[in-house]
Amino acid sequence: MPTPGDQLPGGPQQMARDIADLKRQVRELRAARRLESAAVGAGGLRVTGGGRLAMDTPNRVRMVDIGTLTDAQYNHGDGSPQQAIQLRREDGGLALACYAYPPSGSEAQSWRLYDRTGNVIMAEDAGSGLGLARPYLPVPLGPAYEGSWDYWPRASGTTTTRLWQGRFYKQLPNIVLVMQASMDTSGATGTIELAVGGTVRATGSVAFSVAYFTLGPYALDDYDHMQQIDITVQGRRTAGTGALRATLYSAYQI
């Protein structure tokens, strides 16, 4: 049966240990409380030794994950885990990531931007290390007309005539066109022009010789992002007889 001595505390030393333990727990609780709203100063924050930096929503959906990929299929060829970056939407769908997929035969990491259904809509080229892998970009081509200008749009008078026209959404800061033009009569001269929003922004002098003309680049600073802009290539004869003829080779926003 327990004796009265069994009910006594463990003595002053045990009491001191208990007090020290309570103090330690209080310090830990205070430190944890401070981390709920913390600022990192000039020293910065380092995650080392295979650690990870993560952020979850209140519903426990992972949005930010920086560090070791836990899925073994992403391990390097030597079996070591891959370090990567994954940023997700609030619903958990992948939005932006930088990683490699070693089973494909390459361990070169590349950045990928995803749409809401998981398609890669923009990515750098991991194979060559140069430029984009997505999206595919168009290469503009036009009829060759068997080397003849007979079917090229023409301006046969001394007043300005529209030859090519279109409308585009502004997404990049500049526009540039590459044309091929010539007068169709010896001794005649003319002018080819690029008009943006109805205002002439670039010109070229045309003679009786087929030549390339680069019109621009012209800065689109006066227009808002995604604003629709009208663009026109126009020409006129300035001397002699006959007509100015021009064909469009390419047009770029750059």
Backbone as JSON, one array per atom type, in Angstrom:
{
  "sequence": "MPTPGDQLPGGPQQMARDIADLKRQVRELRAARRLESAAVGAGGLRVTGGGRLAMDTPNRVRMVDIGTLTDAQYNHGDGSPQQAIQLRREDGGLALACYAYPPSGSEAQSWRLYDRTGNVIMAEDAGSGLGLARPYLPVPLGPAYEGSWDYWPRASGTTTTRLWQGRFYKQLPNIVLVMQASMDTSGATGTIELAVGGTVRATGSVAFSVAYFTLGPYALDDYDHMQQIDITVQGRRTAGTGALRATLYSAYQI",
  "N": [[0.85, -1.2, 0.0], [0.41, 2.36, -0.65], [2.46, 4.69, 0.97], [2.49, 7.56, 3.23], [4.76, 8.97, 2.42], [4.96, 8.47, -0.24], [3.28, 10.29, -1.37], [4.49, 12.7, -1.35], [6.22, 15.48, -2.95], [8.94, 15.21, -5.37], [11.1, 16.34, -4.18], [13.34, 19.22, -3.82], [15.09, 19.27, -6.08], [13.77, 17.87, -8.12], [11.56, 19.52, -8.37], [12.78, 21.84, -9.33], [13.63, 20.92, -11.81], [11.17, 20.45, -13.02], [10.15, 23.06, -13.14], [12.01, 24.26, -14.85], [11.47, 22.81, -17.15], [8.86, 23.62, -17.69], [9.34, 26.33, -18.23], [10.81, 26.1, -20.6], [8.87, 25.02, -22.32], [7.07, 27.15, -22.38], [8.65, 29.1, -23.67], [8.91, 27.89, -26.19], [6.25, 27.89, -27.04], [5.8, 30.64, -27.18], [7.61, 31.31, -29.22], [6.54, 29.87, -31.37], [4.16, 31.22, -31.61], [5.04, 33.73, -32.43], [5.9, 33.14, -35.03], [3.59, 33.09, -36.47], [3.22, 35.55, -37.53], [5.67, 36.75, -39.04], [8.71, 38.41, -39.97], [11.37, 38.41, -42.32], [14.57, 39.57, -42.17], [17.48, 41.37, -43.39], [19.26, 39.28, -43.39], [18.08, 37.13, -44.68], [16.37, 34.05, -45.73], [17.08, 30.68, -45.54], [16.69, 27.46, -46.86], [17.85, 24.37, -46.25], [19.66, 21.21, -46.6], [17.94, 19.37, -47.86], [15.43, 20.25, -47.16], [12.06, 21.66, -47.31], [9.95, 24.25, -48.61], [6.74, 25.27, -48.06], [3.3, 26.17, -48.72], [0.03, 26.1, -47.63], [-3.5, 26.29, -48.26], [-6.26, 27.44, -46.14], [-7.97, 25.29, -46.38], [-6.28, 23.21, -46.63], [-5.07, 22.82, -49.12], [-2.35, 22.45, -51.18], [-0.43, 25.12, -52.34], [2.05, 26.37, -52.79], [5.12, 24.86, -53.33], [8.3, 24.16, -52.72], [11.26, 22.54, -53.12], [12.2, 19.2, -52.31], [11.03, 16.75, -54.57], [8.66, 14.35, -53.85], [7.66, 12.21, -55.26], [8.78, 9.27, -56.64], [9.16, 8.85, -59.37], [10.23, 11.11, -60.41], [12.82, 11.14, -59.64], [16.39, 11.57, -59.99], [18.65, 10.04, -62.4], [20.55, 8.7, -60.9], [19.15, 7.97, -58.73], [18.78, 9.84, -56.73], [16.69, 12.28, -55.09], [14.81, 14.82, -56.8], [15.14, 18.36, -56.81], [12.76, 20.91, -56.9], [10.37, 23.34, -58.17], [7.03, 24.17, -57.62], [4.07, 25.78, -58.31], [0.75, 26.26, -57.48], [-2.78, 26.64, -58.28], [-5.55, 27.89, -56.3], [-7.36, 25.84, -56.27], [-5.79, 23.64, -56.42], [-4.8, 22.92, -58.89], [-2.05, 22.69, -61.13], [-0.07, 25.51, -61.89], [2.38, 26.84, -62.48], [5.64, 25.62, -62.98], [8.92, 24.27, -62.34], [10.86, 21.77, -63.34], [12.31, 18.53, -64.09], [11.75, 15.6, -66.17], [13.0, 12.77, -65.73], [12.48, 10.05, -66.74], [11.95, 10.52, -69.43], [14.35, 10.69, -70.64], [15.86, 12.94, -70.33], [17.44, 15.11, -68.04], [17.32, 17.77, -67.81], [16.09, 20.62, -66.37], [13.13, 22.6, -66.84], [11.06, 25.5, -67.24], [7.51, 25.62, -67.0], [4.31, 26.72, -67.99], [0.94, 26.37, -67.16], [-2.43, 25.82, -68.36], [-5.84, 25.93, -67.08], [-6.8, 23.38, -67.44], [-4.65, 21.75, -67.4], [-2.94, 21.71, -69.58], [0.19, 22.41, -71.17], [0.98, 25.62, -71.86], [2.98, 27.41, -72.25], [6.46, 27.06, -72.44], [9.95, 26.65, -71.81], [12.58, 25.46, -74.01], [13.85, 22.46, -73.21], [15.56, 20.67, -74.38], [17.37, 21.89, -76.31], [18.07, 24.12, -74.89], [17.61, 26.65, -75.7], [15.37, 29.28, -76.31], [11.81, 28.76, -76.91], [9.72, 25.93, -76.16], [7.0, 25.59, -76.22], [4.54, 28.08, -76.9], [3.92, 26.67, -80.24], [5.05, 28.6, -82.95], [3.78, 30.55, -85.65], [4.96, 30.51, -89.06], [4.96, 32.85, -91.43], [3.84, 32.56, -94.77], [3.57, 33.27, -98.28], [1.94, 33.48, -101.55], [4.08, 32.68, -104.3], [3.76, 33.49, -106.89], [5.09, 32.64, -109.15], [7.44, 34.12, -109.34], [6.67, 36.51, -110.44], [5.33, 39.85, -110.45], [2.79, 40.34, -111.23], [0.4, 39.74, -109.93], [0.56, 41.02, -107.56], [-0.74, 43.31, -105.14], [-1.43, 46.68, -106.22], [-0.5, 50.13, -106.65], [-1.46, 52.52, -108.71], [-1.57, 55.22, -109.11], [-0.81, 58.69, -108.29], [-1.84, 59.35, -105.9], [-2.33, 58.23, -102.54], [-2.76, 54.77, -102.08], [-4.41, 52.04, -100.57], [-2.85, 48.97, -99.9], [-2.4, 46.64, -98.35], [-4.12, 45.56, -95.45], [-5.17, 45.33, -92.01], [-6.13, 44.21, -88.68], [-5.17, 44.08, -85.29], [-4.59, 42.76, -81.96], [-2.95, 44.51, -79.43], [-0.17, 43.17, -77.89], [2.54, 43.07, -77.56], [5.38, 45.37, -77.45], [6.11, 46.56, -79.93], [5.67, 46.9, -83.55], [6.44, 45.39, -86.65], [6.94, 45.15, -90.15], [7.7, 43.14, -93.01], [8.25, 43.66, -96.31], [8.0, 43.16, -99.91], [8.7, 44.97, -102.76], [8.24, 46.86, -105.84], [8.53, 49.14, -108.59], [6.7, 48.86, -111.65], [7.52, 49.8, -114.04], [10.18, 50.96, -115.99], [12.26, 53.57, -114.82], [10.35, 54.74, -113.23], [9.34, 55.84, -109.95], [8.43, 55.37, -106.49], [6.6, 55.42, -103.35], [6.36, 53.5, -100.41], [4.38, 52.84, -97.56], [3.89, 52.45, -94.03], [1.09, 52.54, -92.1], [-0.18, 53.13, -88.93], [-2.98, 52.92, -87.0], [-4.09, 54.81, -88.68], [-2.14, 56.75, -89.04], [0.85, 57.6, -90.67], [3.77, 55.8, -90.09], [6.16, 54.68, -90.95], [8.28, 54.66, -93.83], [9.3, 53.85, -97.22], [11.41, 54.1, -100.08], [10.7, 53.29, -103.42], [11.9, 51.7, -106.35], [12.49, 50.79, -109.84], [13.0, 47.94, -109.37], [12.92, 44.88, -107.81], [12.79, 44.71, -104.36], [13.5, 44.15, -100.86], [11.73, 45.46, -98.06], [11.86, 46.68, -94.83], [9.57, 47.7, -92.65], [9.39, 49.56, -89.92], [10.91, 48.55, -86.74], [7.99, 49.88, -85.13], [7.07, 51.7, -82.31], [4.46, 50.92, -80.06], [3.53, 52.52, -78.02], [1.46, 54.32, -77.52], [-0.84, 52.92, -77.27], [-3.11, 50.81, -75.44], [-2.68, 47.73, -73.57], [-3.9, 44.88, -75.21], [-5.59, 46.41, -76.75], [-7.37, 46.98, -79.78], [-5.83, 47.52, -82.9], [-5.61, 49.22, -85.93], [-3.92, 48.53, -88.95], [-2.14, 49.45, -91.86], [-0.74, 48.97, -95.07], [0.36, 51.06, -97.51], [0.67, 52.73, -100.71], [2.14, 54.79, -103.35], [2.7, 56.27, -106.58], [5.47, 58.28, -107.33], [6.91, 59.39, -109.4], [7.21, 59.21, -112.99], [5.68, 56.57, -114.95], [3.22, 53.88, -114.85], [2.86, 51.45, -112.18], [3.13, 51.02, -108.61], [4.01, 48.07, -107.01], [3.39, 45.66, -104.47], [4.09, 43.11, -102.09], [3.28, 41.34, -99.13], [5.48, 39.92, -96.82], [5.91, 39.23, -94.12], [4.65, 39.9, -90.82], [5.14, 41.16, -87.62], [4.63, 41.31, -84.09], [6.86, 42.58, -81.78]],
  "CA": [[0.0, 0.0, 0.0], [1.21, 3.58, -0.66], [2.74, 5.33, 2.26], [2.4, 9.02, 3.13], [5.92, 9.52, 1.73], [4.77, 8.4, -1.69], [2.48, 11.43, -1.81], [5.3, 13.91, -1.29], [6.93, 15.82, -4.19], [10.24, 14.58, -5.54], [12.18, 17.1, -3.57], [13.68, 20.48, -4.48], [15.73, 19.09, -7.38], [12.73, 17.53, -9.09], [10.76, 20.71, -8.58], [13.56, 22.74, -10.18], [13.58, 20.38, -13.17], [9.82, 20.69, -13.56], [10.03, 24.49, -13.44], [12.82, 24.51, -16.04], [10.75, 22.23, -18.29], [7.73, 24.51, -17.98], [9.88, 27.53, -18.87], [11.16, 25.75, -21.98], [7.64, 24.89, -23.09], [6.52, 28.49, -22.58], [9.46, 29.75, -24.7], [8.56, 27.3, -27.47], [4.93, 28.39, -27.4], [5.95, 32.04, -27.59], [8.29, 31.33, -30.52], [5.58, 29.42, -32.38], [3.19, 32.3, -31.78], [5.67, 34.79, -33.22], [6.01, 32.71, -36.42], [2.34, 33.33, -37.18], [3.38, 36.82, -38.23], [7.11, 36.95, -38.93], [9.39, 39.09, -41.07], [12.75, 38.01, -42.48], [15.35, 40.76, -42.46], [18.54, 41.36, -44.39], [19.97, 38.0, -43.4], [17.43, 36.21, -45.59], [15.87, 32.76, -45.26], [17.69, 29.58, -46.27], [16.19, 26.12, -46.61], [18.97, 23.51, -46.62], [19.62, 19.82, -46.15], [16.79, 18.64, -48.39], [14.18, 20.76, -46.62], [11.06, 22.16, -48.26], [9.16, 25.42, -48.26], [5.39, 24.99, -48.55], [2.19, 27.0, -48.25], [-1.27, 25.47, -47.84], [-4.67, 27.11, -47.99], [-6.97, 26.99, -44.93], [-8.59, 23.99, -46.65], [-5.18, 22.25, -46.76], [-4.68, 22.62, -50.51], [-0.99, 22.94, -51.37], [-0.29, 26.11, -53.4], [3.48, 26.61, -53.03], [5.93, 23.71, -52.92], [9.67, 24.36, -53.18], [12.15, 21.61, -52.44], [12.34, 17.84, -52.81], [9.85, 16.06, -55.09], [8.53, 13.09, -53.13], [7.29, 11.15, -56.2], [10.03, 8.63, -57.07], [9.34, 8.87, -60.82], [10.98, 12.31, -60.76], [14.19, 11.02, -59.15], [17.46, 11.59, -60.98], [19.08, 8.72, -62.84], [21.31, 8.04, -59.84], [18.24, 7.65, -57.63], [18.62, 10.94, -55.78], [15.47, 13.04, -55.34], [14.95, 16.06, -57.55], [14.7, 19.6, -56.18], [11.92, 21.54, -57.91], [9.45, 24.4, -57.76], [5.67, 23.99, -58.13], [3.09, 26.76, -57.85], [-0.57, 25.78, -57.86], [-3.93, 27.5, -58.04], [-6.23, 27.62, -55.04], [-8.06, 24.56, -56.36], [-4.79, 22.57, -56.48], [-4.31, 22.72, -60.25], [-0.71, 23.21, -61.36], [-0.06, 26.73, -62.69], [3.74, 27.13, -62.94], [6.55, 24.66, -62.37], [10.26, 24.08, -62.91], [11.33, 20.44, -62.98], [12.64, 17.65, -65.21], [11.12, 14.29, -66.11], [14.09, 11.88, -66.14], [12.13, 8.9, -67.59], [11.93, 10.9, -70.85], [15.71, 10.66, -71.14], [16.53, 14.21, -70.08], [17.37, 15.62, -66.68], [17.37, 19.23, -67.88], [14.88, 21.24, -65.86], [12.6, 23.71, -67.64], [9.86, 26.15, -66.73], [6.27, 25.35, -67.74], [3.1, 27.43, -67.58], [-0.19, 25.48, -67.45], [-3.78, 26.36, -68.29], [-6.63, 25.35, -65.98], [-7.06, 21.96, -67.7], [-3.4, 21.01, -67.29], [-2.13, 21.77, -70.79], [1.34, 23.31, -71.16], [0.73, 26.67, -72.84], [4.26, 28.06, -72.51], [7.57, 26.34, -71.82], [11.25, 26.79, -72.46], [13.02, 24.24, -74.64], [14.83, 21.8, -72.35], [16.51, 19.92, -75.19], [18.42, 22.74, -76.86], [18.43, 25.18, -73.96], [17.39, 27.93, -76.36], [14.03, 29.66, -76.75], [10.57, 28.17, -76.43], [9.2, 24.65, -76.63], [5.59, 25.93, -76.44], [3.7, 27.55, -77.98], [4.45, 26.69, -81.6], [4.86, 29.92, -83.55], [3.56, 30.45, -87.1], [5.9, 31.07, -90.02], [4.11, 33.34, -92.5], [4.2, 32.31, -96.16], [2.64, 33.85, -99.24], [2.11, 32.97, -102.91], [5.29, 33.14, -105.0], [3.34, 34.03, -108.18], [6.11, 32.24, -110.13], [8.44, 35.16, -109.48], [6.13, 37.68, -111.14], [4.56, 40.78, -109.61], [1.53, 40.65, -111.9], [-0.73, 39.59, -109.03], [0.75, 41.79, -106.33], [-1.54, 44.54, -105.05], [-0.7, 47.78, -106.88], [-0.93, 51.53, -106.55], [-1.13, 53.0, -110.05], [-1.68, 56.67, -109.2], [0.05, 59.51, -107.42], [-2.51, 59.46, -104.6], [-2.07, 57.05, -101.71], [-3.68, 53.65, -102.26], [-4.2, 50.95, -99.62], [-2.42, 47.72, -100.53], [-2.64, 45.59, -97.37], [-4.69, 46.11, -94.23], [-5.57, 44.35, -91.01], [-6.36, 44.69, -87.32], [-4.57, 43.14, -84.34], [-4.6, 43.13, -80.55], [-1.62, 44.81, -78.92], [0.34, 42.35, -76.79], [3.97, 43.35, -77.45], [5.56, 46.82, -77.53], [6.43, 47.11, -81.26], [5.18, 46.22, -84.74], [7.36, 45.5, -87.78], [6.5, 44.44, -91.35], [8.68, 42.91, -94.06], [7.56, 43.73, -97.6], [8.77, 43.16, -101.14], [8.02, 45.94, -103.62], [8.95, 47.37, -107.01], [7.76, 49.78, -109.66], [6.62, 47.93, -112.77], [7.93, 50.5, -115.26], [11.52, 51.53, -115.87], [12.33, 55.01, -114.61], [9.34, 55.2, -112.27], [9.65, 55.73, -108.53], [7.25, 55.43, -105.64], [6.78, 55.37, -101.9], [5.55, 52.55, -99.67], [4.21, 53.39, -96.21], [3.2, 51.71, -92.96], [0.23, 53.41, -91.3], [-0.71, 52.5, -87.72], [-4.06, 53.75, -86.49], [-4.36, 55.89, -89.62], [-1.01, 57.68, -89.11], [2.03, 57.01, -91.3], [4.83, 55.65, -89.11], [7.4, 54.26, -91.59], [8.21, 54.79, -95.28], [10.42, 53.34, -98.01], [11.42, 54.55, -101.47], [10.63, 52.14, -104.32], [12.38, 51.95, -107.71], [12.2, 49.72, -110.8], [13.82, 46.8, -108.97], [12.3, 44.2, -106.68], [13.63, 44.82, -103.17], [12.85, 43.95, -99.57], [11.57, 46.65, -97.22], [11.48, 46.45, -93.44], [8.84, 48.88, -92.16], [9.41, 49.47, -88.47], [9.81, 48.45, -85.77], [7.33, 51.08, -84.64], [6.63, 51.53, -80.92], [3.02, 51.02, -79.85], [3.38, 53.07, -76.67], [0.23, 55.11, -77.38], [-1.99, 52.02, -77.2], [-3.21, 49.99, -74.23], [-2.57, 46.29, -73.75], [-5.07, 44.22, -75.79], [-6.38, 47.32, -77.57], [-7.34, 46.65, -81.2], [-5.12, 48.54, -83.66], [-5.67, 49.08, -87.39], [-2.63, 48.67, -89.62], [-2.3, 49.53, -93.31], [0.39, 49.22, -95.96], [-0.16, 51.85, -98.63], [1.73, 53.19, -101.61], [1.79, 55.73, -104.42], [3.76, 56.59, -107.54], [5.96, 59.65, -107.15], [7.45, 59.88, -110.67], [7.14, 58.25, -114.08], [4.4, 55.93, -115.26], [3.07, 52.53, -114.33], [2.31, 51.26, -110.83], [3.92, 50.42, -107.53], [3.46, 46.77, -106.63], [3.96, 45.25, -103.18], [3.57, 41.91, -101.44], [3.64, 41.22, -97.71], [6.18, 38.7, -96.47], [5.67, 38.87, -92.73], [4.33, 40.98, -89.89], [5.41, 40.67, -86.27], [4.75, 42.12, -82.88], [8.13, 42.2, -81.17]],
  "C": [[0.88, 1.24, 0.0], [1.34, 4.13, 0.74], [2.59, 6.82, 2.11], [3.57, 9.62, 2.38], [5.77, 9.48, 0.23], [3.99, 9.6, -2.22], [3.27, 12.72, -1.84], [5.93, 14.21, -2.65], [8.3, 15.19, -4.22], [11.38, 15.35, -4.96], [12.5, 18.35, -4.37], [14.28, 20.3, -5.87], [14.7, 18.76, -8.46], [11.86, 18.73, -9.4], [11.49, 21.7, -9.5], [13.54, 22.25, -11.63], [12.23, 20.63, -13.81], [9.64, 22.15, -13.96], [10.8, 24.83, -14.72], [12.12, 23.98, -17.29], [9.57, 23.1, -18.69], [8.21, 25.79, -18.68], [10.22, 27.27, -20.35], [9.92, 25.66, -22.85], [7.01, 26.25, -23.36], [7.3, 29.23, -23.67], [9.11, 29.21, -26.09], [7.2, 27.79, -27.95], [5.0, 29.83, -27.87], [6.59, 32.14, -28.97], [7.33, 30.91, -31.62], [4.55, 30.5, -32.65], [3.77, 33.41, -32.64], [5.74, 34.42, -34.69], [4.71, 32.88, -37.19], [2.38, 34.64, -37.94], [4.84, 37.22, -38.09], [7.64, 37.67, -40.16], [10.84, 38.64, -41.09], [13.54, 39.23, -42.92], [16.44, 40.53, -43.47], [19.29, 40.04, -44.46], [19.37, 36.98, -44.33], [16.99, 34.92, -44.93], [16.47, 31.67, -46.14], [17.04, 28.28, -45.85], [17.26, 25.16, -47.11], [18.72, 22.07, -46.21], [18.44, 19.03, -46.66], [15.46, 19.09, -47.83], [13.26, 21.3, -47.7], [10.39, 23.4, -47.69], [7.78, 25.24, -48.88], [4.4, 25.99, -47.99], [0.89, 26.31, -48.62], [-2.37, 26.48, -47.58], [-5.32, 26.66, -46.68], [-7.66, 25.64, -45.12], [-7.55, 22.9, -46.93], [-4.91, 21.86, -48.21], [-3.3, 23.24, -50.71], [-0.94, 23.89, -52.58], [1.17, 26.35, -53.77], [4.26, 25.42, -52.49], [7.31, 23.86, -53.54], [10.58, 23.42, -52.4], [12.14, 20.25, -53.1], [11.01, 17.31, -53.34], [9.79, 14.67, -54.46], [8.15, 11.93, -54.04], [8.56, 10.57, -56.82], [10.23, 8.68, -58.58], [10.13, 10.1, -61.28], [12.42, 12.25, -60.26], [15.19, 11.09, -60.3], [17.87, 10.16, -61.33], [19.87, 7.97, -61.79], [20.46, 7.71, -58.62], [18.02, 8.76, -56.63], [17.37, 11.74, -56.11], [15.77, 14.37, -56.03], [14.44, 17.25, -56.73], [13.95, 20.42, -57.23], [11.07, 22.64, -57.29], [8.09, 24.13, -58.41], [4.76, 25.03, -57.49], [1.72, 26.35, -58.38], [-1.64, 26.85, -57.63], [-4.61, 27.09, -56.74], [-6.98, 26.3, -55.06], [-7.09, 23.38, -56.47], [-4.23, 22.32, -57.85], [-2.95, 23.39, -60.45], [-0.76, 24.42, -62.29], [1.32, 27.01, -63.28], [4.69, 26.18, -62.23], [7.89, 24.67, -63.08], [10.78, 22.74, -62.42], [11.73, 19.7, -64.25], [11.86, 16.35, -65.06], [12.14, 13.26, -66.61], [13.67, 10.66, -66.96], [12.08, 9.23, -69.08], [13.32, 10.89, -71.47], [16.49, 11.94, -70.93], [16.36, 14.62, -68.63], [17.49, 17.13, -66.65], [16.04, 19.81, -67.39], [14.43, 22.38, -66.77], [11.34, 24.25, -66.97], [8.68, 25.83, -67.63], [5.14, 26.15, -67.12], [1.9, 26.63, -68.06], [-1.51, 26.26, -67.47], [-4.57, 25.58, -67.24], [-6.96, 23.87, -66.22], [-5.78, 21.14, -67.72], [-2.54, 20.99, -68.54], [-0.97, 22.75, -70.62], [1.13, 24.35, -72.25], [1.98, 27.5, -73.12], [5.35, 27.31, -71.76], [8.85, 26.65, -72.56], [11.69, 25.45, -73.01], [14.14, 23.6, -73.82], [15.9, 21.08, -73.17], [17.68, 20.76, -75.67], [18.92, 23.78, -75.87], [18.22, 26.56, -74.52], [15.91, 28.13, -76.66], [12.91, 28.83, -76.15], [10.35, 26.77, -76.98], [7.71, 24.77, -76.95], [5.42, 27.42, -76.19], [4.46, 27.44, -79.3], [4.12, 28.05, -82.21], [4.7, 29.79, -85.06], [4.72, 31.05, -87.89], [5.09, 31.54, -91.22], [4.68, 33.05, -93.89], [3.16, 32.95, -97.07], [2.87, 33.27, -100.62], [3.37, 33.53, -103.56], [4.95, 33.77, -106.34], [4.38, 33.77, -109.27], [7.12, 33.35, -110.39], [7.94, 36.42, -110.14], [5.35, 38.55, -110.17], [3.17, 41.07, -110.18], [0.34, 40.61, -110.96], [-0.54, 40.3, -107.7], [-0.22, 42.97, -106.3], [-0.74, 45.73, -105.58], [-1.34, 49.13, -106.59], [-0.5, 52.21, -107.84], [-1.19, 54.51, -110.18], [-0.72, 57.37, -108.27], [-0.62, 59.8, -106.08], [-2.33, 58.14, -103.84], [-3.17, 56.01, -101.87], [-3.37, 52.56, -101.23], [-3.88, 49.66, -100.36], [-2.68, 46.51, -99.63], [-3.21, 46.24, -96.11], [-5.11, 45.0, -93.28], [-5.79, 45.02, -89.67], [-5.81, 43.63, -86.36], [-4.73, 43.67, -82.92], [-3.17, 43.4, -80.09], [-1.27, 43.88, -77.75], [1.84, 42.56, -76.56], [4.21, 44.82, -77.78], [5.78, 47.39, -78.92], [5.79, 46.28, -82.36], [6.19, 46.43, -85.86], [6.82, 44.64, -88.93], [7.68, 44.26, -92.3], [7.92, 42.79, -95.37], [8.55, 43.47, -98.73], [8.01, 44.03, -102.13], [8.9, 46.35, -104.79], [7.99, 48.2, -107.85], [7.76, 48.82, -110.85], [7.01, 48.57, -114.1], [9.29, 51.14, -115.03], [11.47, 53.04, -115.74], [11.33, 55.54, -113.61], [9.85, 55.02, -110.85], [8.36, 55.82, -107.73], [7.62, 55.38, -104.17], [5.84, 54.33, -101.31], [5.54, 52.97, -98.21], [3.53, 52.38, -95.29], [2.41, 52.72, -92.14], [-0.35, 52.61, -90.14], [-1.76, 53.42, -87.13], [-4.34, 54.95, -87.37], [-3.24, 56.9, -89.77], [0.21, 56.98, -89.68], [3.18, 57.0, -90.3], [6.16, 55.22, -89.72], [7.22, 54.32, -93.1], [9.43, 54.15, -95.93], [10.29, 53.81, -99.44], [11.56, 53.35, -102.4], [11.08, 52.55, -105.71], [12.01, 50.76, -108.6], [13.16, 48.55, -110.55], [13.19, 46.17, -107.75], [13.26, 44.21, -105.49], [12.79, 44.54, -101.93], [12.82, 45.27, -98.8], [11.15, 46.2, -95.83], [10.86, 47.73, -92.9], [8.67, 48.75, -90.65], [10.77, 49.0, -88.01], [9.31, 49.81, -85.3], [6.79, 50.8, -83.24], [5.13, 51.79, -80.8], [2.69, 51.6, -78.48], [2.06, 53.8, -76.46], [-1.01, 54.24, -77.22], [-1.93, 51.18, -75.93], [-3.05, 48.51, -74.57], [-3.92, 45.71, -74.17], [-6.01, 45.18, -76.51], [-6.27, 46.9, -79.03], [-6.76, 47.83, -81.99], [-5.25, 48.23, -85.14], [-4.29, 49.34, -87.98], [-2.83, 48.59, -91.13], [-0.94, 49.7, -93.98], [-0.17, 49.91, -97.2], [0.99, 52.35, -99.49], [1.2, 54.16, -102.64], [2.99, 55.89, -105.34], [4.18, 58.03, -107.35], [6.55, 60.24, -108.43], [7.31, 58.8, -111.72], [5.73, 57.72, -114.29], [4.35, 54.54, -114.65], [2.57, 52.53, -112.89], [3.37, 50.74, -109.87], [3.23, 49.12, -107.13], [4.17, 46.27, -105.37], [3.29, 43.98, -102.67], [4.1, 41.83, -100.02], [4.31, 39.88, -97.46], [5.91, 38.29, -95.03], [5.35, 40.11, -91.92], [4.46, 40.41, -88.48], [5.1, 41.75, -85.24], [6.02, 41.64, -82.18], [8.35, 43.01, -79.9]]
}
